[in-house]
Amino acid sequence: MDYSQFLAMKQEIAILVVFLLVFLYDTFMPKSAQKGLPVFAIVITLLATAAGFCSHCLGTASNTVAFAGMYETSPVIAAIKGILNVGVVIVLIQSIRWANSENMLMRRGEFYELLLVTLFGMYLMISARHFLLFVIGLESASLPLAAMVALDKNRYESHEAAVKYILTAVFSSAIFMMGLSFIYGLTGSLYFENIYFALSGGLNTMLIIAVAFVISGIGFKLSLVPFHLWTADVYQGAPTSVTSYLSVISKGAAAFAFLVVMAQVFGSVYSQVWEWMLYALIILTITIGNLFAIRQRNMKRFLAFSSISQAGYIMLGVIAFNVMGVAALMYYILVYIFSNLAAFGVIGAIENATGRVSMNDYRGLYRTNPRLSFCMMLAMFSLAGIPPFAGFFSKFFIFTSAINQGSVAIYVLVLIALINTIISLYYYLLVVKAMFISEDECVIANFRSAFSERLGLWITVAGIIALGIVSFFYSTLLELTATSSLNMYFIG
């Protein structure tokens, strides 16, 4: 083996270095310095993120294949990994107060180490061009998350959420592996490219079943309906910092990996097999996510069903099956990171100070905590797609990419998605109404959140506003995808 191939995995190596440094700090530093672990983890993760972006800016990132074609990296792949890193840094900043709380004294290091392992697994999923490497990444990203969900050992809900998550992860992996066994039986290969050309020869029942199983297995990770039933319970039971990580980083990585698998493995049977499958999944996911979100009063369950609906919108970038779809999906993930983490930042600050997570507790919040109310309002507006905030443009670009596919069915699908946007506007405004318009007595008294919580909210609010005003972010992503190796798999 030529070990120089490992040099192609610059971002994976950077995350492993960050993991080792965090582990060594957690293991060998004296107790008096342990409270500095969160800041240390943030600084070195930020350096790794900056190095990844700088390598692209300086032109050193290129299309590279390693390990006999099992691994691939490119400017587009480097960009999506950088986007995920941005979200991770924000999550780490928002979690400082929780990580330094009394309940986490003995498990502080475990949170950061498990998080970095899952991020490494997501990197492998994104770069994998062989299903063996993809499964390794999938399990590396999934199993440590169960331990993260169970970190709050003093709460029964955390234990219950962890059990539900691990059972769901195991079940979804079994379905996914069953689909892979059918694919291998049909093609005799686990390489994405080999499968693509082998499947272009014809259509049969086993292929349809195999694609359905693969979509179902990854659909569990994305919380697509009807594979979503674990989401609300896990989001509610997990610590808020873990929930925010699950809702944006895990979902963003799975969405891009799903796009790669559907294009580079099953692209040759797009219109015959999986296009109509995704039509049904997208309609169900957006509609059911929206309808169930209306009924929720626990804010974490509320955002769980919101994230289910958002996953349906993200899938429009996959079904678009074109260059604009890839760019729109990446831009949507970037905007979703800032918008959702802004909402979770407010929820986390209020929960850490008061222990309250019910929407009813937010009544009159503007009168006691106007700044938190303002941040939550911007997050809700962005998630709802109200201009001029970033969420409006992310939805606009994802709808445009889908419409450019050109079929009558896609027009109907986008129309249904637009109608659902109106429904989502209603339930997002319920939160704004409770904070600003409700005349009930204020439940949450005035309090001052920690500096780390305020810093996280400043960053997310700046992102929501900047991504809505400055257009070059999307233009840059579109230029990257125009030169991507994914293009050869698209039709037209």
Residue pairs with C-beta under 8 A, 6 or more apart in sequence:
5 66
5 67
5 71
6 13
6 66
8 64
8 65
8 66
8 71
8 73
9 66
9 71
9 73
9 127
10 51
10 52
10 55
10 73
11 48
11 52
11 73
11 78
11 81
11 82
11 123
12 120
12 123
12 124
12 127
14 48
14 51
14 52
15 48
15 116
15 119
15 120
15 123
16 120
17 44
17 48
18 41
18 44
18 45
18 48
18 116
19 113
19 116
19 117
19 120
21 40
21 44
22 37
22 40
22 41
22 44
22 109
22 112
22 113
22 116
23 109
23 113
25 37
25 40
25 109
26 34
26 37
26 108
26 109
26 112
26 113
27 109
29 36
29 37
34 105
34 108
35 100
37 99
37 108
37 109
37 112
38 92
38 95
38 96
38 99
38 100
38 108
38 112
38 452
39 96
41 92
41 112
42 89
42 92
42 93
42 96
45 85
45 88
45 89
45 92
45 116
46 89
48 85
49 82
49 85
49 86
49 88
49 89
52 78
52 81
52 82
52 85
53 82
55 61
55 78
56 75
56 78
56 79
56 82
61 73
61 74
61 75
61 78
62 74
62 75
63 72
63 73
63 74
63 75
63 485
64 72
64 73
64 74
65 71
65 72
65 129
66 72
66 73
67 133
69 129
69 130
69 191
69 193
70 128
70 129
70 130
70 132
70 133
70 191
71 127
71 128
71 129
71 130
71 133
72 127
72 129
72 485
73 127
74 484
74 485
75 480
75 483
75 484
76 326
76 330
76 480
76 481
76 484
76 486
77 126
77 127
79 330
79 477
79 480
80 126
80 252
80 253
80 256
80 330
80 333
81 123
81 126
83 252
83 330
83 333
83 334
83 337
84 119
84 122
84 249
84 252
84 253
85 119
86 334
86 337
87 248
87 249
87 252
87 337
87 341
88 115
88 119
88 245
88 249
90 337
90 338
90 341
90 456
90 459
90 460
91 115
91 241
91 244
91 245
91 248
91 249
91 341
92 112
92 115
93 452
93 455
93 456
93 459
94 241
94 244
94 341
94 344
94 345
94 348
94 452
94 453
94 456
95 111
95 241
95 348
96 450
96 452
96 453
97 352
97 450
97 452
97 453
98 104
98 239
98 240
98 241
98 348
98 352
99 108
99 111
99 112
99 241
100 108
101 352
103 152
103 154
104 111
104 151
107 151
107 153
110 147
110 151
111 148
111 151
111 241
111 242
114 144
114 145
114 147
114 148
115 144
115 148
115 245
117 140
117 144
118 140
118 141
118 142
118 144
118 145
118 148
118 250
119 141
119 249
120 140
121 136
121 137
121 138
121 139
121 140
121 141
121 142
121 144
122 137
122 141
122 249
122 250
122 253
122 254
122 257
123 137
123 253
124 133
124 134
124 136
124 137
124 140
124 141
125 134
125 137
125 138
125 141
125 253
125 254
125 257
126 137
126 253
126 256
126 257
126 260
127 133
128 134
128 136
128 137
128 257
129 191
129 192
129 193
129 264
130 190
130 191
130 192
131 180
131 183
131 190
131 192
132 190
134 257
134 261
135 173
135 176
135 177
135 180
137 257
138 173
138 176
138 221
139 173
141 250
141 253
142 169
142 173
142 221
143 166
143 169
145 165
145 169
145 242
145 246
145 250
146 162
146 165
146 166
146 169
147 162
148 238
148 239
148 242
148 245
149 158
149 161
149 162
149 165
149 234
149 237
149 238
149 239
149 242
149 246
150 158
150 159
150 161
150 162
151 158
151 239
151 242
152 158
152 238
152 239
153 159
155 237
157 236
157 237
158 237
158 238
158 239
159 237
160 233
160 237
161 233
161 234
161 235
161 236
161 237
161 238
162 237
162 238
164 230
164 233
164 234
164 237
165 230
165 234
168 220
168 230
169 220
171 220
172 216
172 217
172 218
172 219
172 220
172 221
172 227
173 217
175 213
175 216
175 217
175 220
176 213
176 214
176 216
176 217
176 218
177 217
178 213
179 209
179 210
179 211
179 212
179 213
179 214
179 216
179 217
180 190
180 210
180 214
182 206
182 207
182 209
182 210
182 213
183 190
183 195
183 210
183 214
183 265
184 190
185 206
186 198
186 199
186 204
186 206
186 207
186 210
187 194
187 195
187 198
187 199
188 198
189 195
189 198
192 260
192 261
192 264
192 265
193 264
195 265
195 266
196 264
196 265
196 266
196 267
196 268
196 489
197 268
199 207
199 265
199 266
199 268
199 269
200 268
200 269
203 269
203 272
203 273
207 269
207 273
208 273
211 266
211 269
211 273
211 274
211 277
212 277
214 261
214 265
214 266
215 274
215 277
215 278
215 281
216 227
218 254
218 257
218 258
218 261
219 227
219 281
220 227
220 230
221 250
221 251
221 254
222 251
222 254
222 255
222 258
222 311
222 314
222 315
223 230
223 231
223 251
223 285
223 304
223 307
223 308
223 311
224 281
224 284
224 285
224 308
224 311
224 312
224 315
225 281
225 284
225 285
225 288
225 289
225 308
225 312
226 284
228 285
228 288
228 289
228 308
231 304
231 305
231 307
231 308
232 292
232 296
232 301
232 304
232 305
234 243
234 246
234 304
235 243
235 246
235 247
235 300
235 301
235 303
235 304
235 307
236 298
236 300
236 301
236 304
238 246
240 300
240 344
240 347
240 348
240 351
241 348
243 300
243 303
243 344
244 340
244 341
244 344
244 345
244 348
247 303
247 304
247 307
247 340
247 344
248 333
248 336
248 337
248 340
248 341
249 337
251 307
251 310
251 311
251 314
251 336
252 333
252 336
252 337
255 311
255 314
255 315
255 317
255 318
255 329
255 333
256 329
256 330
256 333
258 315
258 318
259 317
259 318
259 325
259 326
259 329
259 486
260 486
262 270
262 274
262 318
263 321
263 486
263 489
263 490
264 486
264 489
266 273
266 274
267 321
267 489
267 490
267 491
270 321
270 491
271 491
275 319
275 321
278 315
278 318
278 319
279 319
279 409
279 413
281 312
281 315
282 312
282 315
282 316
282 319
282 413
282 417
283 312
283 413
283 416
284 312
285 308
285 309
285 311
285 312
285 315
286 309
286 312
286 313
286 416
286 417
286 420
287 416
287 420
288 308
289 305
289 306
289 307
289 308
289 309
289 310
289 311
289 312
290 305
290 309
290 420
290 423
290 424
290 427
291 423
292 305
292 308
293 302
293 305
293 306
293 308
293 309
293 424
293 427
294 423
294 426
294 427
294 430
296 302
296 304
296 305
296 359
297 358
297 359
297 360
298 357
298 358
298 359
299 347
299 357
299 358
299 359
299 362
299 431
300 347
300 357
302 359
302 427
302 431
303 340
303 343
303 344
303 347
306 340
306 383
306 424
306 427
306 428
307 340
309 420
309 424
310 336
310 340
310 383
312 417
312 420
313 332
313 395
313 398
313 417
314 329
314 332
314 333
314 336
314 398
316 325
316 328
316 398
316 399
316 401
316 402
316 413
316 414
316 417
317 325
317 326
317 328
317 329
317 332
317 398
317 401
317 402
318 325
318 329
319 325
319 402
319 405
319 410
319 413
320 328
320 398
320 401
320 402
320 404
320 405
320 410
321 405
321 490
321 491
322 401
322 404
322 405
322 490
322 492
323 478
323 481
323 482
323 484
323 486
323 487
323 490
324 397
324 400
324 401
324 404
324 478
324 481
325 398
325 401
325 402
325 405
326 481
326 484
326 486
327 397
327 401
327 474
327 477
327 478
327 480
327 481
328 394
328 397
328 398
328 400
328 401
328 474
329 398
330 477
330 481
331 393
331 394
331 397
331 473
331 474
331 477
332 394
332 395
332 397
332 398
334 394
334 467
334 473
335 382
335 390
335 391
335 393
335 394
335 463
335 464
335 467
336 383
336 394
337 463
338 382
338 390
338 459
338 460
338 463
338 464
338 467
339 379
339 382
339 383
339 390
339 391
339 460
339 464
340 379
340 383
341 456
341 460
342 375
342 376
342 378
342 379
342 382
342 457
342 460
342 461
342 464
343 376
343 379
343 380
343 383
345 375
345 453
345 456
345 457
345 460
346 372
346 375
346 376
346 379
346 457
347 357
348 453
349 372
349 449
349 450
349 453
349 457
350 356
350 357
350 361
350 362
350 369
350 372
350 444
351 357
352 449
352 450
352 453
353 447
353 449
354 361
354 444
354 445
354 447
356 443
356 444
359 430
359 431
359 434
360 434
360 443
361 443
361 444
362 376
362 431
362 434
362 435
362 443
362 444
363 434
363 435
363 438
363 440
363 441
363 442
363 443
364 434
364 435
364 438
364 439
364 440
364 441
364 442
364 443
365 372
365 373
365 376
365 434
365 435
365 442
365 444
366 373
366 435
366 436
367 442
368 442
368 444
368 445
368 446
369 444
369 446
369 447
372 449
372 457
373 435
373 436
375 457
375 460
375 461
376 431
376 432
376 435
377 432
377 435
377 436
378 389
378 461
378 464
378 465
379 460
379 464
380 428
380 429
380 431
380 432
381 389
381 391
381 428
381 432
382 389
382 390
382 391
382 392
382 464
382 468
383 391
383 424
383 428
384 391
384 421
384 424
384 425
384 428
384 429
385 391
385 392
385 394
385 395
385 421
385 424
385 425
386 392
386 425
387 393
387 468
388 468
388 469
389 464
389 465
389 468
390 463
390 464
390 465
390 466
390 467
390 468
391 464
391 468
392 468
393 467
393 468
393 471
393 474
394 467
395 421
397 474
399 414
399 417
399 418
402 410
402 413
402 414
403 410
403 411
403 414
406 492
467 473
481 487
